[in-house]
Amino acid sequence: MDEHLFLALAQYWNPTYSCFTFEKVDLVPTIEEYIALLRYLKIQTDKVYSRPG
């Protein structure tokens, strides 16, 4: 992963809600976007995980 990209994104990550927060807008990457960001091809996209909100 690109270190500069990671550092730029990390400042907007909200660990409480597991999303990126830009002022009043929350963004959650899709599985495909996570794969692209992490450059990792072996993620099993057919499995869905959830947790109580």
N, C-alpha and C positions, 0 to 999 in steps of 0.2 A: 504494500500500500504506500502511496505517496505520502511522505511524512508531512509536507506542507499542507496538503489537503486534509489529512487527519487532524492536524493542529487547528486549522481553520474551522472544521466541522465540530471539533470537540468543544469549542467555546459556546456553541449553540445547543449542545445536547442537554436535555432535561432528564436526569436519571430517575426522577420520581415518576414521570409519565412515560418513559422510554420513547421519547420523540425529540425532534428538533424544534426549538421555540424561537421564533423571530418576532419579538414584541408580542402582539396578540394573535399570531398565527402559529399553529402547531402543525408540523409535517412529520409523517411517519413513512420511511422508505418501504417500498414493496420488497418482497424476497428477491426479485430480479435486480432491483437497485442495490440491495446489500451485496449480492453476488458480484456485481460490477464494481462497487466501491472496494470490496475486500479482495477482488481478483481471485476468488475461490470458486472453482467449478464443481466441487463435490458436495454441495449442499443439497439435501433431499427436499425438493420443493413440493413433493406429493404429501408430505406430513405437515399437519397444521397443529400448532401448539397454542394454547390459550391459558390465561389465568384469570381468576376473579378480579373484577375492577374495583 
